[in-house]
Amino acid sequence: MGRKCFFWAHLVLGVAAGVFIFVMAATGVVLAFERQIADFVNRDVRWVSVPATLPSRPLSNLLESVIQSSAAVPEAIVVRNAPQATIQFSIGRGKAIYVDPYSGAILGPNSERAHEFFFEVERLHRALGAPLGSKSLGHWLIAISNLLFGWLILFGVVLWLPRKWSAKAIRSSITFRRGLRSRARHFNWHNVLGIWCAVPLLVIVLTGVVMSFPWANGLLFRLSGSNPPVRSRGPAEGGPRGRDRIAANGPNYDHLLTTAKSVDPHWRTITLTLVRDAKSPVQVIVDSGSGGQPQKRTQYLLNRDTAAILKTTTFGDGSLGQRLRAFVRFGHTGEWGGWPGQLVAALVSLGACVLVYTGLSLSIRRLMTRLNRNTRVPSGRVLAHMDT
């Protein structure tokens, strides 16, 4: 009786949320390697040939060139640990301008098409195409479907595991079988993929729940005994005044960069935040990971004149709630584990697409079988009807 209840709950929830789960999973496959795909698309502006004699130019000169040639105000300078890497000037969310560090030539911004493509995919993933940040119908359909997906997985684990444990039963539940047709093949795929993908899919679902529902985010901090961080947004400075202050009163970023390089010999990227006044220290982030691994990132506050380290903040310095929330963000895409984690996230998202397809296929076949059974008329009744 209990297994039957799990079956019907699994079937009803799957039919109700299947289409939305498929959209989330399909877009999740694309977003899993967004960082690497964008880097490949922008390879022409991200890499240059290293000249034999020409030294690299000071960052302040490159910054001044970017300010004079662009209407956008740079927010940060990103330096990668490779001689052939260009200097990246971040100008907003996902947007950047790349400069040749040797010739000083502005190579251009990152690909607008790639940026827009991933932005639209993210909108589909998070809100069915609705504007991000709005609590639209699309947002709630995705959020609730993701929550239902978690229950689907839990109910499915009960159904996917064999009723009687034996070597043969376990082997048939965790391995793909050849020679099956139609319904039997879909049933086998559904069970095998469900078992292998259950744990990583639960991680993706639970992290998605925390990011989708404020109550879940608050619960994460309360359970960890931490206070939720208070978001503060200061007014952004723009226009000619902001650009002039950056150019005229900027610190020696090369000096700051030299200090940042010395604190971690295994650094991969260093991000120097541009300051807008003549007194503020400079925030520098030294990252020894792939860019999506906050546990390998350290933040320093440097004196703008002497480059002395005023404050050091590591991942471990954050509260348990902050560390868990960081995992939520980058564990959802698998980036926490580097490219192997991203690969797992992409594969299980693809597996979720197959789970939806096979699950809906089995449900439709079950419905058609029942309809055919109910529409059959016994031969005796047909003859009696004809006699009358």
C-alpha positions in Angstrom: 0.0 0.0 0.0 2.8 2.4 0.9 4.7 1.8 -2.3 1.4 2.4 -4.3 1.0 5.8 -2.6 4.5 6.7 -3.5 3.9 5.6 -7.1 0.8 7.8 -7.5 2.4 10.8 -5.8 5.4 10.4 -8.1 3.2 10.1 -11.2 0.9 13.1 -10.4 3.7 15.4 -9.4 5.7 14.4 -12.5 2.8 15.1 -14.9 2.1 18.4 -13.2 5.6 19.8 -13.2 7.3 17.7 -15.9 7.4 20.4 -18.6 8.8 23.0 -16.3 11.4 20.6 -14.9 12.5 19.8 -18.5 13.0 23.5 -19.2 15.1 23.9 -16.0 17.2 20.8 -16.8 17.7 21.6 -20.5 18.8 25.2 -19.7 20.9 23.9 -16.8 23.0 21.8 -19.2 23.9 24.9 -21.2 24.6 27.1 -18.1 26.8 24.5 -16.4 29.7 25.5 -18.7 28.8 29.1 -19.3 32.2 30.4 -18.0 34.2 28.1 -20.3 32.0 28.7 -23.4 32.1 32.4 -23.0 35.9 32.3 -22.6 36.2 30.3 -25.8 33.9 32.7 -27.7 36.0 35.6 -26.5 39.3 34.0 -27.2 40.3 36.6 -29.8 40.2 39.4 -27.2 41.4 37.4 -24.2 44.8 36.2 -25.6 47.6 37.9 -27.5 51.1 36.9 -28.7 53.9 37.8 -26.3 56.5 40.1 -27.9 60.2 39.3 -27.5 61.3 42.7 -26.2 58.3 44.9 -25.6 57.5 45.1 -21.8 54.0 45.3 -20.4 52.6 48.8 -19.9 51.6 50.2 -16.5 48.0 49.5 -15.5 47.3 53.2 -14.9 48.1 53.9 -18.6 45.9 51.1 -19.8 43.1 52.3 -17.5 43.4 55.8 -18.8 43.1 54.5 -22.4 39.9 52.6 -21.5 38.4 55.6 -19.8 39.1 57.9 -22.7 37.8 55.5 -25.4 34.7 54.2 -23.6 31.6 55.8 -22.3 31.4 53.1 -19.6 33.1 53.5 -16.2 35.4 50.5 -15.3 34.7 48.9 -12.0 37.7 46.6 -11.7 40.9 45.4 -13.3 41.2 41.6 -13.7 44.7 40.2 -14.3 45.3 36.5 -15.1 48.4 34.5 -14.4 49.5 34.0 -18.0 51.9 36.2 -20.0 49.7 35.9 -23.1 46.5 37.0 -21.2 45.0 40.4 -21.9 44.0 42.8 -19.1 40.3 42.8 -18.4 38.5 45.9 -17.4 35.1 45.0 -15.9 32.4 47.5 -16.7 29.3 45.7 -15.3 27.6 42.4 -14.9 29.1 40.0 -17.4 30.6 42.9 -19.5 34.2 43.7 -20.0 36.8 45.5 -22.2 40.1 43.7 -23.0 43.4 45.5 -23.6 46.7 44.3 -24.9 49.1 44.7 -22.0 52.1 45.1 -24.3 50.9 47.4 -27.1 48.1 49.1 -25.1 45.7 48.4 -28.0 42.1 48.1 -27.0 41.0 44.8 -28.4 37.3 45.3 -27.7 34.6 44.1 -25.4 33.4 40.6 -24.8 30.9 39.1 -27.3 27.6 40.8 -27.0 25.8 37.9 -28.7 27.3 35.4 -26.2 26.3 37.6 -23.3 22.7 38.0 -24.6 22.4 34.3 -25.3 23.4 33.2 -21.8 21.3 36.0 -20.3 18.2 34.7 -22.2 19.0 31.1 -21.2 19.2 32.2 -17.6 15.9 33.9 -17.9 14.3 30.7 -19.1 16.0 28.7 -16.4 14.9 31.0 -13.6 11.7 32.5 -14.7 10.5 31.0 -18.0 11.7 34.1 -19.9 10.3 36.7 -17.5 12.6 39.6 -16.3 15.1 38.4 -13.6 14.5 39.7 -10.1 10.7 40.1 -10.6 8.3 37.8 -8.7 6.5 37.0 -11.9 4.3 34.0 -12.7 7.2 32.4 -14.5 9.4 32.8 -11.5 6.9 31.0 -9.2 6.2 28.3 -11.7 9.9 27.5 -11.9 10.4 27.8 -8.1 7.5 25.6 -7.2 8.3 23.0 -9.9 11.8 22.8 -8.6 10.5 22.2 -5.1 8.2 19.5 -6.5 11.1 18.0 -8.3 12.8 17.4 -4.9 9.8 15.4 -3.8 9.7 13.6 -7.1 13.3 12.4 -6.5 12.6 11.3 -3.0 9.5 9.4 -4.0 11.4 8.0 -7.0 14.2 6.6 -4.9 11.6 4.4 -3.2 10.3 3.2 -6.5 13.6 2.9 -8.4 15.2 0.6 -5.8 14.3 -3.1 -6.1 11.7 -4.5 -3.8 13.7 -7.5 -3.0 17.5 -7.1 -2.7 19.5 -9.6 -4.7 22.5 -9.3 -7.0 20.3 -9.8 -10.0 17.7 -7.2 -8.9 20.4 -4.6 -8.1 22.2 -5.2 -11.4 18.9 -4.8 -13.4 18.2 -1.5 -11.4 21.5 0.2 -12.0 22.6 -1.0 -15.5 21.1 -0.3 -18.9 19.7 -3.4 -20.6 19.9 -4.1 -24.3 17.3 -5.5 -26.5 14.3 -3.9 -24.7 11.5 -2.3 -26.7 9.4 0.7 -26.2 7.8 0.8 -22.7 10.3 -1.7 -21.2 13.3 0.4 -22.5 11.8 3.7 -21.1 11.1 2.0 -17.8 14.7 0.7 -17.6 16.2 4.2 -18.5 13.9 5.9 -16.0 15.0 3.6 -13.2 18.7 3.5 -13.9 19.1 7.3 -14.5 17.0 8.0 -11.4 19.2 5.9 -9.2 22.5 7.3 -10.5 21.4 11.0 -10.7 19.4 11.1 -7.4 22.0 12.5 -5.1 23.6 15.2 -7.3 20.1 16.2 -8.5 19.0 16.6 -4.9 21.9 18.9 -4.3 21.0 21.0 -7.4 17.3 21.1 -6.3 17.9 22.0 -2.7 20.4 24.8 -3.6 17.8 26.0 -6.2 15.1 26.1 -3.5 17.4 28.3 -1.2 18.0 30.7 -4.1 14.3 30.8 -5.1 12.5 31.2 -1.8 13.4 33.9 0.8 12.1 31.6 3.6 14.5 28.9 2.5 17.4 31.3 2.5 16.5 32.6 5.9 16.1 29.0 7.2 19.6 28.2 6.0 21.1 30.9 8.1 18.9 30.2 11.1 19.8 26.5 11.1 23.4 27.4 10.9 23.1 29.8 13.8 24.1 32.8 11.6 22.5 36.1 10.9 21.5 36.8 7.3 23.8 39.4 5.7 22.3 42.9 5.1 22.5 44.0 1.6 23.5 47.6 1.1 23.6 49.3 -2.3 25.5 52.5 -2.7 24.9 54.9 -5.5 27.0 54.2 -8.5 29.2 57.0 -9.8 29.1 57.6 -13.5 29.5 60.3 -16.1 32.5 62.4 -16.8 33.1 63.3 -13.1 33.4 59.7 -12.0 35.8 59.0 -14.9 38.0 62.1 -14.1 38.4 61.2 -10.5 39.4 57.6 -11.4 42.0 58.9 -13.9 43.4 61.8 -11.7 43.4 60.3 -8.2 44.0 56.6 -8.9 46.6 54.8 -6.8 49.6 52.9 -8.2 47.8 49.7 -9.3 51.0 48.1 -10.5 52.4 48.4 -6.9 49.2 47.0 -5.5 49.3 44.1 -8.1 52.9 43.3 -7.1 51.8 43.0 -3.4 48.8 40.8 -4.4 51.0 38.5 -6.4 53.4 38.0 -3.5 50.7 36.8 -1.0 49.8 33.6 -3.0 52.3 32.1 -5.5 49.5 29.8 -6.8 47.2 32.7 -7.8 45.2 32.4 -11.1 43.4 35.7 -11.2 43.7 39.0 -9.3 40.9 41.5 -9.2 41.7 45.1 -8.2 38.6 47.2 -7.5 38.8 50.8 -8.7 38.4 53.4 -6.1 36.5 56.7 -6.6 38.1 58.9 -4.0 41.6 59.8 -2.7 41.2 58.2 0.8 39.6 54.7 0.4 41.8 51.6 0.6 41.8 49.3 -2.4 40.0 45.9 -2.3 42.0 43.2 -4.0 40.7 39.6 -4.6 43.3 36.9 -5.1 41.7 33.7 -6.6 43.6 30.4 -6.9 40.6 28.5 -8.2 38.6 28.4 -11.4 36.5 31.5 -10.7 33.5 29.7 -9.2 35.3 28.3 -6.1 34.9 30.9 -3.3 36.8 28.5 -0.9 39.9 29.3 -2.9 39.4 33.1 -2.9 41.0 35.6 -0.4 40.1 39.3 -0.1 42.6 41.9 0.9 42.3 45.5 1.8 45.4 47.4 0.8 46.7 50.8 1.6 46.4 52.8 -1.6 49.7 54.6 -1.2 52.0 51.9 0.5 50.2 48.7 -0.6 50.4 47.5 3.0 47.8 44.9 3.9 45.2 46.4 6.2 42.9 43.5 6.4 42.7 39.9 5.1 39.4 38.0 4.7 39.4 34.3 3.8 36.5 32.0 3.0 36.8 30.5 6.5 36.4 33.9 8.2 32.8 34.0 7.1 30.0 32.6 9.3 28.8 29.1 8.7 25.7 30.5 7.1 27.7 32.6 4.7 29.9 29.6 3.8 26.8 27.5 3.2 25.2 30.2 1.1 28.4 30.5 -1.0 28.1 26.7 -1.6 24.5 27.1 -2.5 25.4 29.5 -5.3 28.3 27.6 -6.8 27.2 24.1 -5.8 24.0 24.6 -7.9 26.1 24.9 -11.1 28.8 22.5 -10.0 31.4 25.2 -10.2 32.4 24.6 -6.5 34.1 21.4 -7.6 35.8 23.0 -10.7 35.3 21.5 -14.1 34.6 18.0 -12.8 31.8 19.4 -10.7 30.5 21.3 -13.7 30.6 18.1 -15.8 28.6 16.2 -13.1 26.0 19.1 -13.0 25.7 19.0 -16.8 25.4 15.2 -17.0 22.7 14.9 -14.3 20.8 17.9 -15.8 20.8 16.0 -19.1 19.8 12.9 -17.2 16.9 14.9 -15.7 15.7 15.7 -19.3 15.6 12.0 -20.0 13.8 11.3 -16.8 11.1 13.7 -17.7 10.8 12.3 -21.2 10.6 8.7 -20.1 8.4 9.5 -17.1 5.8 11.3 -19.3 6.1 8.6 -21.9 5.3 5.9 -19.4 2.4 8.0 -17.9 0.9 8.5 -21.4 1.1 4.8 -22.2 -0.5 4.0 -18.9 -3.3 6.4 -19.6 -3.9 5.0 -23.1 -3.9 1.5 -21.8 -6.6 2.4 -19.3 -8.7 4.2 -21.8 -8.5 1.3 -24.3 -9.5 -1.1 -21.5 -12.5 1.0 -20.5 -13.7 1.4 -24.1 -13.7 -2.3 -24.8 -17.2 -3.8 -25.0 -17.6 -7.5 -24.2 -18.8 -9.6 -27.2 -21.8 -10.9 -25.3 -23.1 -7.4 -24.7 -22.6 -6.5 -28.3 -24.7 -9.5 -29.5 -27.4 -8.7 -26.9 -27.6 -5.1 -28.1 -27.9 -6.3 -31.8 -30.8 -8.7 -30.9 -32.8 -5.8 -29.3 
